[in-house]
């Protein structure tokens, strides 16, 4: 596990923008099926990247997204709220690392299913 960096001192392992990558992405749907927690780990970077996270449904329609400008942390957790009631349990998450002058330097696509809805009393 990498220790948290000191933002006032450059990380000696920091990579230039073209080499920055996702190290890990984990998806955790909330039990009620209306929110998705996304945990991301990035390689150390010399310059803060922009992040884009988009979730689409089985029909490839966007149901939620987040844009983070000049992210400063190597590890982050975001919670995305689904805009409408799930029509299908099948979803895809697309995460992109972006630098304005280079475009997308890394992209990951993960599929996941929402949990079955809990029984109504």
Order of alpha helices (4+ residues) and beta strands (2+ residues): beta-beta-beta-beta-beta-beta-beta
